Amino acid sequence: MEATIDLGVEFAVDSVTLGFLRDPQSWIFLPEQAVIDISMDGKTWNAYDRTVLPQRQQRGIPNTLRLSASLVPAQAARYIRITAKNLGPLPAWHGSKGECWLFCDEIVVHGH
């Protein structure tokens, strides 16, 4: 998944929160990793945060996971790019074959 958000104007970003669904029975898994980059011009990107999710978090009952990345002090940005890497093929323990789904339901940008 790659999503680019244009805030329209320069914004002092102090945190970004991503919401993901995990429902292994429906083949929906958390991303392998999530990367957040920021930019003033939409061409030159700077790393904001990179989160790698442990595989043990892929098991369990359906639920949502909120990943938050914060910067102090806030960083100026107009564009925010989120890249979440899908898990790929279903894990061997799943018992089925095919590709995992990745569901992101919310991206929240905080700042001033």
Jmol script that loads the backbone (N, CA, C; Angstrom):
load data "model"
ATOM      1  N   MET A   1       0.852  -1.155   0.000  1.00  0.00           N
ATOM      2  CA  MET A   1       0.000   0.000   0.000  1.00  0.00           C
ATOM      3  C   MET A   1       0.901   1.222   0.000  1.00  0.00           C
ATOM      4  N   GLU A   2       0.617   2.142  -0.884  1.00  0.00           N
ATOM      5  CA  GLU A   2       1.297   3.430  -0.854  1.00  0.00           C
ATOM      6  C   GLU A   2       0.242   4.521  -0.950  1.00  0.00           C
ATOM      7  N   ALA A   3       0.271   5.435   0.021  1.00  0.00           N
ATOM      8  CA  ALA A   3      -0.673   6.551   0.047  1.00  0.00           C
ATOM      9  C   ALA A   3       0.115   7.837   0.252  1.00  0.00           C
ATOM     10  N   THR A   4      -0.164   8.831  -0.594  1.00  0.00           N
ATOM     11  CA  THR A   4       0.459  10.136  -0.448  1.00  0.00           C
ATOM     12  C   THR A   4      -0.626  11.145  -0.109  1.00  0.00           C
ATOM     13  N   ILE A   5      -0.411  11.876   0.976  1.00  0.00           N
ATOM     14  CA  ILE A   5      -1.369  12.877   1.438  1.00  0.00           C
ATOM     15  C   ILE A   5      -0.796  14.261   1.173  1.00  0.00           C
ATOM     16  N   ASP A   6      -1.546  15.093   0.475  1.00  0.00           N
ATOM     17  CA  ASP A   6      -1.182  16.491   0.260  1.00  0.00           C
ATOM     18  C   ASP A   6      -1.972  17.315   1.269  1.00  0.00           C
ATOM     19  N   LEU A   7      -1.285  17.898   2.232  1.00  0.00           N
ATOM     20  CA  LEU A   7      -1.945  18.693   3.256  1.00  0.00           C
ATOM     21  C   LEU A   7      -2.403  20.053   2.732  1.00  0.00           C
ATOM     22  N   GLY A   8      -1.961  20.409   1.523  1.00  0.00           N
ATOM     23  CA  GLY A   8      -2.382  21.661   0.900  1.00  0.00           C
ATOM     24  C   GLY A   8      -1.493  22.837   1.240  1.00  0.00           C
ATOM     25  N   VAL A   9      -0.971  22.857   2.452  1.00  0.00           N
ATOM     26  CA  VAL A   9      -0.072  23.922   2.911  1.00  0.00           C
ATOM     27  C   VAL A   9       0.975  23.295   3.828  1.00  0.00           C
ATOM     28  N   GLU A  10       2.017  24.056   4.106  1.00  0.00           N
ATOM     29  CA  GLU A  10       3.024  23.594   5.059  1.00  0.00           C
ATOM     30  C   GLU A  10       2.374  23.422   6.428  1.00  0.00           C
ATOM     31  N   PHE A  11       2.703  22.332   7.073  1.00  0.00           N
ATOM     32  CA  PHE A  11       2.074  21.951   8.324  1.00  0.00           C
ATOM     33  C   PHE A  11       3.172  21.429   9.251  1.00  0.00           C
ATOM     34  N   ALA A  12       3.162  21.793  10.513  1.00  0.00           N
ATOM     35  CA  ALA A  12       4.128  21.269  11.485  1.00  0.00           C
ATOM     36  C   ALA A  12       3.598  19.937  12.004  1.00  0.00           C
ATOM     37  N   VAL A  13       4.106  18.850  11.472  1.00  0.00           N
ATOM     38  CA  VAL A  13       3.622  17.504  11.802  1.00  0.00           C
ATOM     39  C   VAL A  13       4.346  17.003  13.043  1.00  0.00           C
ATOM     40  N   ASP A  14       3.572  16.645  14.085  1.00  0.00           N
ATOM     41  CA  ASP A  14       4.217  16.081  15.269  1.00  0.00           C
ATOM     42  C   ASP A  14       3.875  14.611  15.494  1.00  0.00           C
ATOM     43  N   SER A  15       2.847  14.087  14.806  1.00  0.00           N
ATOM     44  CA  SER A  15       2.592  12.647  14.878  1.00  0.00           C
ATOM     45  C   SER A  15       1.698  12.187  13.727  1.00  0.00           C
ATOM     46  N   VAL A  16       1.850  10.931  13.384  1.00  0.00           N
ATOM     47  CA  VAL A  16       1.029  10.273  12.367  1.00  0.00           C
ATOM     48  C   VAL A  16       0.593   8.936  12.960  1.00  0.00           C
ATOM     49  N   THR A  17      -0.701   8.637  12.870  1.00  0.00           N
ATOM     50  CA  THR A  17      -1.233   7.373  13.382  1.00  0.00           C
ATOM     51  C   THR A  17      -1.885   6.612  12.232  1.00  0.00           C
ATOM     52  N   LEU A  18      -1.570   5.326  12.134  1.00  0.00           N
ATOM     53  CA  LEU A  18      -2.123   4.450  11.097  1.00  0.00           C
ATOM     54  C   LEU A  18      -2.978   3.382  11.768  1.00  0.00           C
ATOM     55  N   GLY A  19      -4.108   3.059  11.178  1.00  0.00           N
ATOM     56  CA  GLY A  19      -4.992   2.016  11.703  1.00  0.00           C
ATOM     57  C   GLY A  19      -5.054   0.837  10.747  1.00  0.00           C
ATOM     58  N   PHE A  20      -4.785  -0.372  11.258  1.00  0.00           N
ATOM     59  CA  PHE A  20      -4.814  -1.592  10.450  1.00  0.00           C
ATOM     60  C   PHE A  20      -5.724  -2.625  11.103  1.00  0.00           C
ATOM     61  N   LEU A  21      -6.354  -3.466  10.273  1.00  0.00           N
ATOM     62  CA  LEU A  21      -7.191  -4.562  10.752  1.00  0.00           C
ATOM     63  C   LEU A  21      -6.413  -5.863  10.649  1.00  0.00           C
ATOM     64  N   ARG A  22      -6.596  -6.720  11.654  1.00  0.00           N
ATOM     65  CA  ARG A  22      -6.055  -8.082  11.613  1.00  0.00           C
ATOM     66  C   ARG A  22      -7.209  -9.041  11.814  1.00  0.00           C
ATOM     67  N   ASP A  23      -7.421  -9.917  10.830  1.00  0.00           N
ATOM     68  CA  ASP A  23      -8.460 -10.949  10.907  1.00  0.00           C
ATOM     69  C   ASP A  23      -7.965 -12.160  10.116  1.00  0.00           C
ATOM     70  N   PRO A  24      -7.092 -12.981  10.730  1.00  0.00           N
ATOM     71  CA  PRO A  24      -6.470 -14.095  10.007  1.00  0.00           C
ATOM     72  C   PRO A  24      -7.455 -15.050   9.335  1.00  0.00           C
ATOM     73  N   GLN A  25      -8.630 -15.282   9.952  1.00  0.00           N
ATOM     74  CA  GLN A  25      -9.614 -16.179   9.349  1.00  0.00           C
ATOM     75  C   GLN A  25     -10.095 -15.660   7.995  1.00  0.00           C
ATOM     76  N   SER A  26     -10.094 -14.347   7.819  1.00  0.00           N
ATOM     77  CA  SER A  26     -10.522 -13.732   6.550  1.00  0.00           C
ATOM     78  C   SER A  26      -9.336 -13.359   5.674  1.00  0.00           C
ATOM     79  N   TRP A  27      -8.140 -13.855   6.016  1.00  0.00           N
ATOM     80  CA  TRP A  27      -6.908 -13.652   5.272  1.00  0.00           C
ATOM     81  C   TRP A  27      -6.393 -12.216   5.368  1.00  0.00           C
ATOM     82  N   ILE A  28      -6.831 -11.471   6.366  1.00  0.00           N
ATOM     83  CA  ILE A  28      -6.421 -10.075   6.540  1.00  0.00           C
ATOM     84  C   ILE A  28      -5.340 -10.028   7.624  1.00  0.00           C
ATOM     85  N   PHE A  29      -4.149  -9.571   7.238  1.00  0.00           N
ATOM     86  CA  PHE A  29      -3.010  -9.553   8.153  1.00  0.00           C
ATOM     87  C   PHE A  29      -2.437  -8.147   8.266  1.00  0.00           C
ATOM     88  N   LEU A  30      -1.710  -7.925   9.348  1.00  0.00           N
ATOM     89  CA  LEU A  30      -1.021  -6.656   9.546  1.00  0.00           C
ATOM     90  C   LEU A  30       0.123  -6.549   8.535  1.00  0.00           C
ATOM     91  N   PRO A  31       0.560  -5.336   8.236  1.00  0.00           N
ATOM     92  CA  PRO A  31       1.683  -5.210   7.308  1.00  0.00           C
ATOM     93  C   PRO A  31       2.964  -5.763   7.929  1.00  0.00           C
ATOM     94  N   GLU A  32       3.870  -6.170   7.069  1.00  0.00           N
ATOM     95  CA  GLU A  32       5.186  -6.614   7.520  1.00  0.00           C
ATOM     96  C   GLU A  32       5.950  -5.422   8.096  1.00  0.00           C
ATOM     97  N   GLN A  33       5.799  -4.277   7.444  1.00  0.00           N
ATOM     98  CA  GLN A  33       6.404  -3.040   7.922  1.00  0.00           C
ATOM     99  C   GLN A  33       5.625  -1.850   7.402  1.00  0.00           C
ATOM    100  N   ALA A  34       5.739  -0.739   8.112  1.00  0.00           N
ATOM    101  CA  ALA A  34       5.097   0.505   7.694  1.00  0.00           C
ATOM    102  C   ALA A  34       6.156   1.610   7.743  1.00  0.00           C
ATOM    103  N   VAL A  35       6.218   2.400   6.661  1.00  0.00           N
ATOM    104  CA  VAL A  35       7.198   3.476   6.543  1.00  0.00           C
ATOM    105  C   VAL A  35       6.452   4.786   6.318  1.00  0.00           C
ATOM    106  N   ILE A  36       6.858   5.818   7.047  1.00  0.00           N
ATOM    107  CA  ILE A  36       6.271   7.152   6.884  1.00  0.00           C
ATOM    108  C   ILE A  36       7.389   8.102   6.477  1.00  0.00           C
ATOM    109  N   ASP A  37       7.183   8.794   5.358  1.00  0.00           N
ATOM    110  CA  ASP A  37       8.133   9.792   4.873  1.00  0.00           C
ATOM    111  C   ASP A  37       7.408  11.126   4.746  1.00  0.00           C
ATOM    112  N   ILE A  38       8.161  12.233   4.871  1.00  0.00           N
ATOM    113  CA  ILE A  38       7.573  13.562   4.717  1.00  0.00           C
ATOM    114  C   ILE A  38       8.352  14.351   3.673  1.00  0.00           C
ATOM    115  N   SER A  39       7.672  15.343   3.079  1.00  0.00           N
ATOM    116  CA  SER A  39       8.280  16.147   2.021  1.00  0.00           C
ATOM    117  C   SER A  39       7.636  17.524   1.979  1.00  0.00           C
ATOM    118  N   MET A  40       8.397  18.502   1.553  1.00  0.00           N
ATOM    119  CA  MET A  40       7.855  19.843   1.339  1.00  0.00           C
ATOM    120  C   MET A  40       7.352  20.001  -0.093  1.00  0.00           C
ATOM    121  N   ASP A  41       7.998  19.296  -1.063  1.00  0.00           N
ATOM    122  CA  ASP A  41       7.681  19.490  -2.474  1.00  0.00           C
ATOM    123  C   ASP A  41       7.077  18.269  -3.172  1.00  0.00           C
ATOM    124  N   GLY A  42       6.966  17.149  -2.499  1.00  0.00           N
ATOM    125  CA  GLY A  42       6.426  15.934  -3.106  1.00  0.00           C
ATOM    126  C   GLY A  42       7.434  15.202  -3.973  1.00  0.00           C
ATOM    127  N   LYS A  43       8.690  15.661  -3.990  1.00  0.00           N
ATOM    128  CA  LYS A  43       9.736  15.027  -4.811  1.00  0.00           C
ATOM    129  C   LYS A  43      10.895  14.528  -3.954  1.00  0.00           C
ATOM    130  N   THR A  44      11.304  15.332  -2.985  1.00  0.00           N
ATOM    131  CA  THR A  44      12.398  14.970  -2.092  1.00  0.00           C
ATOM    132  C   THR A  44      11.791  14.552  -0.758  1.00  0.00           C
ATOM    133  N   TRP A  45      12.057  13.306  -0.365  1.00  0.00           N
ATOM    134  CA  TRP A  45      11.420  12.732   0.825  1.00  0.00           C
ATOM    135  C   TRP A  45      12.437  12.525   1.934  1.00  0.00           C
ATOM    136  N   ASN A  46      11.991  12.746   3.172  1.00  0.00           N
ATOM    137  CA  ASN A  46      12.802  12.504   4.362  1.00  0.00           C
ATOM    138  C   ASN A  46      12.113  11.467   5.232  1.00  0.00           C
ATOM    139  N   ALA A  47      12.922  10.572   5.788  1.00  0.00           N
ATOM    140  CA  ALA A  47      12.375   9.520   6.652  1.00  0.00           C
ATOM    141  C   ALA A  47      11.774  10.130   7.905  1.00  0.00           C
ATOM    142  N   TYR A  48      10.590   9.684   8.260  1.00  0.00           N
ATOM    143  CA  TYR A  48       9.903  10.129   9.475  1.00  0.00           C
ATOM    144  C   TYR A  48       9.867   8.977  10.478  1.00  0.00           C
ATOM    145  N   ASP A  49       9.461   7.792   9.991  1.00  0.00           N
ATOM    146  CA  ASP A  49       9.382   6.630  10.877  1.00  0.00           C
ATOM    147  C   ASP A  49       9.345   5.353  10.054  1.00  0.00           C
ATOM    148  N   ARG A  50       9.898   4.279  10.626  1.00  0.00           N
ATOM    149  CA  ARG A  50       9.812   2.945  10.022  1.00  0.00           C
ATOM    150  C   ARG A  50       9.535   1.967  11.155  1.00  0.00           C
ATOM    151  N   THR A  51       8.456   1.203  11.021  1.00  0.00           N
ATOM    152  CA  THR A  51       8.066   0.231  12.037  1.00  0.00           C
ATOM    153  C   THR A  51       8.009  -1.151  11.395  1.00  0.00           C
ATOM    154  N   VAL A  52       8.722  -2.097  11.972  1.00  0.00           N
ATOM    155  CA  VAL A  52       8.672  -3.491  11.531  1.00  0.00           C
ATOM    156  C   VAL A  52       7.840  -4.241  12.565  1.00  0.00           C
ATOM    157  N   LEU A  53       6.822  -4.962  12.095  1.00  0.00           N
ATOM    158  CA  LEU A  53       5.922  -5.683  13.014  1.00  0.00           C
ATOM    159  C   LEU A  53       6.379  -7.128  13.187  1.00  0.00           C
ATOM    160  N   PRO A  54       6.515  -7.581  14.430  1.00  0.00           N
ATOM    161  CA  PRO A  54       6.899  -8.974  14.667  1.00  0.00           C
ATOM    162  C   PRO A  54       5.822  -9.928  14.162  1.00  0.00           C
ATOM    163  N   GLN A  55       6.247 -11.054  13.638  1.00  0.00           N
ATOM    164  CA  GLN A  55       5.309 -12.028  13.088  1.00  0.00           C
ATOM    165  C   GLN A  55       4.352 -12.574  14.137  1.00  0.00           C
ATOM    166  N   ARG A  56       4.728 -12.582  15.412  1.00  0.00           N
ATOM    167  CA  ARG A  56       3.826 -13.109  16.453  1.00  0.00           C
ATOM    168  C   ARG A  56       2.553 -12.277  16.554  1.00  0.00           C
ATOM    169  N   GLN A  57       2.590 -11.027  16.097  1.00  0.00           N
ATOM    170  CA  GLN A  57       1.399 -10.184  16.139  1.00  0.00           C
ATOM    171  C   GLN A  57       0.388 -10.554  15.057  1.00  0.00           C
ATOM    172  N   GLN A  58       0.730 -11.462  14.169  1.00  0.00           N
ATOM    173  CA  GLN A  58      -0.173 -11.841  13.080  1.00  0.00           C
ATOM    174  C   GLN A  58      -1.244 -12.831  13.544  1.00  0.00           C
ATOM    175  N   ARG A  59      -1.007 -13.515  14.632  1.00  0.00           N
ATOM    176  CA  ARG A  59      -1.967 -14.501  15.134  1.00  0.00           C
ATOM    177  C   ARG A  59      -2.941 -13.868  16.112  1.00  0.00           C
ATOM    178  N   GLY A  60      -4.076 -14.520  16.288  1.00  0.00           N
ATOM    179  CA  GLY A  60      -5.013 -14.066  17.302  1.00  0.00           C
ATOM    180  C   GLY A  60      -6.382 -13.744  16.729  1.00  0.00           C
ATOM    181  N   ILE A  61      -7.242 -13.270  17.621  1.00  0.00           N
ATOM    182  CA  ILE A  61      -8.602 -12.937  17.239  1.00  0.00           C
ATOM    183  C   ILE A  61      -8.613 -11.634  16.429  1.00  0.00           C
ATOM    184  N   PRO A  62      -9.669 -11.404  15.655  1.00  0.00           N
ATOM    185  CA  PRO A  62      -9.742 -10.160  14.880  1.00  0.00           C
ATOM    186  C   PRO A  62      -9.664  -8.933  15.792  1.00  0.00           C
ATOM    187  N   ASN A  63      -8.857  -7.977  15.385  1.00  0.00           N
ATOM    188  CA  ASN A  63      -8.770  -6.716  16.118  1.00  0.00           C
ATOM    189  C   ASN A  63      -8.095  -5.666  15.235  1.00  0.00           C
ATOM    190  N   THR A  64      -8.000  -4.462  15.751  1.00  0.00           N
ATOM    191  CA  THR A  64      -7.324  -3.393  15.028  1.00  0.00           C
ATOM    192  C   THR A  64      -6.044  -3.040  15.757  1.00  0.00           C
ATOM    193  N   LEU A  65      -5.103  -2.528  15.008  1.00  0.00           N
ATOM    194  CA  LEU A  65      -3.836  -2.089  15.560  1.00  0.00           C
ATOM    195  C   LEU A  65      -3.621  -0.649  15.120  1.00  0.00           C
ATOM    196  N   ARG A  66      -3.276   0.201  16.055  1.00  0.00           N
ATOM    197  CA  ARG A  66      -2.951   1.586  15.768  1.00  0.00           C
ATOM    198  C   ARG A  66      -1.456   1.768  15.949  1.00  0.00           C
ATOM    199  N   LEU A  67      -0.773   2.170  14.876  1.00  0.00           N
ATOM    200  CA  LEU A  67       0.648   2.475  14.941  1.00  0.00           C
ATOM    201  C   LEU A  67       0.794   3.985  14.971  1.00  0.00           C
ATOM    202  N   SER A  68       1.529   4.494  15.940  1.00  0.00           N
ATOM    203  CA  SER A  68       1.750   5.937  16.039  1.00  0.00           C
ATOM    204  C   SER A  68       3.232   6.239  15.971  1.00  0.00           C
ATOM    205  N   ALA A  69       3.572   7.286  15.236  1.00  0.00           N
ATOM    206  CA  ALA A  69       4.940   7.775  15.147  1.00  0.00           C
ATOM    207  C   ALA A  69       4.919   9.250  15.513  1.00  0.00           C
ATOM    208  N   SER A  70       5.786   9.638  16.445  1.00  0.00           N
ATOM    209  CA  SER A  70       5.819  11.023  16.906  1.00  0.00           C
ATOM    210  C   SER A  70       7.201  11.620  16.709  1.00  0.00           C
ATOM    211  N   LEU A  71       7.238  12.925  16.467  1.00  0.00           N
ATOM    212  CA  LEU A  71       8.491  13.664  16.357  1.00  0.00           C
ATOM    213  C   LEU A  71       8.439  14.885  17.256  1.00  0.00           C
ATOM    214  N   VAL A  72       9.458  15.054  18.076  1.00  0.00           N
ATOM    215  CA  VAL A  72       9.572  16.240  18.911  1.00  0.00           C
ATOM    216  C   VAL A  72      10.962  16.803  18.666  1.00  0.00           C
ATOM    217  N   PRO A  73      11.090  18.005  18.158  1.00  0.00           N
ATOM    218  CA  PRO A  73       9.992  18.917  17.815  1.00  0.00           C
ATOM    219  C   PRO A  73       9.331  18.499  16.502  1.00  0.00           C
ATOM    220  N   ALA A  74       8.175  19.079  16.250  1.00  0.00           N
ATOM    221  CA  ALA A  74       7.434  18.796  15.015  1.00  0.00           C
ATOM    222  C   ALA A  74       8.281  19.177  13.802  1.00  0.00           C
ATOM    223  N   GLN A  75       8.015  18.493  12.667  1.00  0.00           N
ATOM    224  CA  GLN A  75       8.731  18.788  11.427  1.00  0.00           C
ATOM    225  C   GLN A  75       7.767  19.352  10.403  1.00  0.00           C
ATOM    226  N   ALA A  76       8.223  20.369   9.685  1.00  0.00           N
ATOM    227  CA  ALA A  76       7.400  20.980   8.644  1.00  0.00           C
ATOM    228  C   ALA A  76       7.294  20.051   7.444  1.00  0.00           C
ATOM    229  N   ALA A  77       6.080  19.920   6.919  1.00  0.00           N
ATOM    230  CA  ALA A  77       5.842  19.086   5.736  1.00  0.00           C
ATOM    231  C   ALA A  77       4.562  19.530   5.059  1.00  0.00           C
ATOM    232  N   ARG A  78       4.503  19.328   3.763  1.00  0.00           N
ATOM    233  CA  ARG A  78       3.246  19.506   3.040  1.00  0.00           C
ATOM    234  C   ARG A  78       2.704  18.149   2.613  1.00  0.00           C
ATOM    235  N   TYR A  79       3.612  17.219   2.332  1.00  0.00           N
ATOM    236  CA  TYR A  79       3.229  15.885   1.855  1.00  0.00           C
ATOM    237  C   TYR A  79       3.672  14.828   2.855  1.00  0.00           C
ATOM    238  N   ILE A  80       2.835  13.810   3.005  1.00  0.00           N
ATOM    239  CA  ILE A  80       3.161  12.656   3.836  1.00  0.00           C
ATOM    240  C   ILE A  80       2.911  11.418   2.986  1.00  0.00           C
ATOM    241  N   ARG A  81       3.912  10.537   2.944  1.00  0.00           N
ATOM    242  CA  ARG A  81       3.778   9.295   2.175  1.00  0.00           C
ATOM    243  C   ARG A  81       3.859   8.116   3.145  1.00  0.00           C
ATOM    244  N   ILE A  82       2.859   7.250   3.064  1.00  0.00           N
ATOM    245  CA  ILE A  82       2.820   6.042   3.886  1.00  0.00           C
ATOM    246  C   ILE A  82       2.969   4.841   2.964  1.00  0.00           C
ATOM    247  N   THR A  83       3.924   3.978   3.278  1.00  0.00           N
ATOM    248  CA  THR A  83       4.129   2.749   2.526  1.00  0.00           C
ATOM    249  C   THR A  83       4.034   1.592   3.519  1.00  0.00           C
ATOM    250  N   ALA A  84       3.081   0.708   3.305  1.00  0.00           N
ATOM    251  CA  ALA A  84       2.914  -0.470   4.168  1.00  0.00           C
ATOM    252  C   ALA A  84       3.112  -1.706   3.305  1.00  0.00           C
ATOM    253  N   LYS A  85       4.054  -2.558   3.695  1.00  0.00           N
ATOM    254  CA  LYS A  85       4.371  -3.754   2.923  1.00  0.00           C
ATOM    255  C   LYS A  85       3.482  -4.909   3.371  1.00  0.00           C
ATOM    256  N   ASN A  86       2.739  -5.443   2.412  1.00  0.00           N
ATOM    257  CA  ASN A  86       1.872  -6.589   2.644  1.00  0.00           C
ATOM    258  C   ASN A  86       2.713  -7.798   3.046  1.00  0.00           C
ATOM    259  N   LEU A  87       2.142  -8.663   3.859  1.00  0.00           N
ATOM    260  CA  LEU A  87       2.839  -9.863   4.308  1.00  0.00           C
ATOM    261  C   LEU A  87       3.163 -10.799   3.143  1.00  0.00           C
ATOM    262  N   GLY A  88       2.357 -10.762   2.069  1.00  0.00           N
ATOM    263  CA  GLY A  88       2.604 -11.632   0.905  1.00  0.00           C
ATOM    264  C   GLY A  88       1.794 -12.908   1.012  1.00  0.00           C
ATOM    265  N   PRO A  89       2.432 -14.064   0.733  1.00  0.00           N
ATOM    266  CA  PRO A  89       1.700 -15.339   0.827  1.00  0.00           C
ATOM    267  C   PRO A  89       1.254 -15.610   2.254  1.00  0.00           C
ATOM    268  N   LEU A  90       0.136 -16.308   2.390  1.00  0.00           N
ATOM    269  CA  LEU A  90      -0.355 -16.682   3.714  1.00  0.00           C
ATOM    270  C   LEU A  90       0.712 -17.489   4.460  1.00  0.00           C
ATOM    271  N   PRO A  91       0.863 -17.269   5.768  1.00  0.00           N
ATOM    272  CA  PRO A  91       1.841 -18.043   6.543  1.00  0.00           C
ATOM    273  C   PRO A  91       1.511 -19.532   6.511  1.00  0.00           C
ATOM    274  N   ALA A  92       2.528 -20.356   6.642  1.00  0.00           N
ATOM    275  CA  ALA A  92       2.342 -21.813   6.595  1.00  0.00           C
ATOM    276  C   ALA A  92       1.362 -22.289   7.658  1.00  0.00           C
ATOM    277  N   TRP A  93       1.354 -21.659   8.844  1.00  0.00           N
ATOM    278  CA  TRP A  93       0.473 -22.083   9.927  1.00  0.00           C
ATOM    279  C   TRP A  93      -1.006 -21.815   9.628  1.00  0.00           C
ATOM    280  N   HIS A  94      -1.292 -20.989   8.619  1.00  0.00           N
ATOM    281  CA  HIS A  94      -2.673 -20.601   8.332  1.00  0.00           C
ATOM    282  C   HIS A  94      -3.511 -21.769   7.811  1.00  0.00           C
ATOM    283  N   GLY A  95      -2.897 -22.664   7.058  1.00  0.00           N
ATOM    284  CA  GLY A  95      -3.630 -23.824   6.545  1.00  0.00           C
ATOM    285  C   GLY A  95      -4.258 -23.615   5.180  1.00  0.00           C
ATOM    286  N   SER A  96      -4.232 -22.401   4.641  1.00  0.00           N
ATOM    287  CA  SER A  96      -4.755 -22.115   3.304  1.00  0.00           C
ATOM    288  C   SER A  96      -3.611 -21.605   2.438  1.00  0.00           C
ATOM    289  N   LYS A  97      -3.882 -21.511   1.154  1.00  0.00           N
ATOM    290  CA  LYS A  97      -2.880 -20.974   0.232  1.00  0.00           C
ATOM    291  C   LYS A  97      -3.456 -19.745  -0.443  1.00  0.00           C
ATOM    292  N   GLY A  98      -2.601 -18.803  -0.733  1.00  0.00           N
ATOM    293  CA  GLY A  98      -3.022 -17.574  -1.381  1.00  0.00           C
ATOM    294  C   GLY A  98      -2.281 -16.390  -0.798  1.00  0.00           C
ATOM    295  N   GLU A  99      -2.706 -15.199  -1.182  1.00  0.00           N
ATOM    296  CA  GLU A  99      -2.067 -13.961  -0.734  1.00  0.00           C
ATOM    297  C   GLU A  99      -2.860 -13.326   0.409  1.00  0.00           C
ATOM    298  N   CYS A 100      -2.145 -12.679   1.308  1.00  0.00           N
ATOM    299  CA  CYS A 100      -2.766 -11.960   2.423  1.00  0.00           C
ATOM    300  C   CYS A 100      -3.382 -10.657   1.929  1.00  0.00           C
ATOM    301  N   TRP A 101      -4.436 -10.232   2.587  1.00  0.00           N
ATOM    302  CA  TRP A 101      -5.027  -8.918   2.378  1.00  0.00           C
ATOM    303  C   TRP A 101      -4.420  -7.949   3.382  1.00  0.00           C
ATOM    304  N   LEU A 102      -4.361  -6.674   3.011  1.00  0.00           N
ATOM    305  CA  LEU A 102      -3.907  -5.617   3.907  1.00  0.00           C
ATOM    306  C   LEU A 102      -4.991  -4.557   3.956  1.00  0.00           C
ATOM    307  N   PHE A 103      -5.559  -4.324   5.139  1.00  0.00           N
ATOM    308  CA  PHE A 103      -6.627  -3.331   5.302  1.00  0.00           C
ATOM    309  C   PHE A 103      -6.135  -2.209   6.213  1.00  0.00           C
ATOM    310  N   CYS A 104      -6.086  -1.004   5.680  1.00  0.00           N
ATOM    311  CA  CYS A 104      -5.765   0.201   6.456  1.00  0.00           C
ATOM    312  C   CYS A 104      -7.018   1.058   6.440  1.00  0.00           C
ATOM    313  N   ASP A 105      -7.564   1.350   7.627  1.00  0.00           N
ATOM    314  CA  ASP A 105      -8.837   2.077   7.669  1.00  0.00           C
ATOM    315  C   ASP A 105      -8.691   3.542   8.033  1.00  0.00           C
ATOM    316  N   GLU A 106      -7.503   3.950   8.488  1.00  0.00           N
ATOM    317  CA  GLU A 106      -7.409   5.318   8.952  1.00  0.00           C
ATOM    318  C   GLU A 106      -5.960   5.795   8.957  1.00  0.00           C
ATOM    319  N   ILE A 107      -5.764   7.037   8.520  1.00  0.00           N
ATOM    320  CA  ILE A 107      -4.482   7.730   8.628  1.00  0.00           C
ATOM    321  C   ILE A 107      -4.784   9.078   9.255  1.00  0.00           C
ATOM    322  N   VAL A 108      -4.213   9.337  10.431  1.00  0.00           N
ATOM    323  CA  VAL A 108      -4.475  10.584  11.151  1.00  0.00           C
ATOM    324  C   VAL A 108      -3.165  11.353  11.275  1.00  0.00           C
ATOM    325  N   VAL A 109      -3.182  12.612  10.864  1.00  0.00           N
ATOM    326  CA  VAL A 109      -2.018  13.484  10.964  1.00  0.00           C
ATOM    327  C   VAL A 109      -2.311  14.545  12.022  1.00  0.00           C
ATOM    328  N   HIS A 110      -1.416  14.649  13.003  1.00  0.00           N
ATOM    329  CA  HIS A 110      -1.564  15.639  14.074  1.00  0.00           C
ATOM    330  C   HIS A 110      -0.471  16.690  13.942  1.00  0.00           C
ATOM    331  N   GLY A 111      -0.789  17.883  14.268  1.00  0.00           N
ATOM    332  CA  GLY A 111       0.198  18.963  14.253  1.00  0.00           C
ATOM    333  C   GLY A 111      -0.480  20.303  14.299  1.00  0.00           C
ATOM    334  N   HIS A 112       0.249  21.287  13.838  1.00  0.00           N
ATOM    335  CA  HIS A 112      -0.293  22.649  13.866  1.00  0.00           C
ATOM    336  C   HIS A 112       0.286  23.475  12.725  1.00  0.00           C
TER     337      HIS A 112
END
end "model"
wireframe off; spacefill off
backbone 0.3
color backbone group
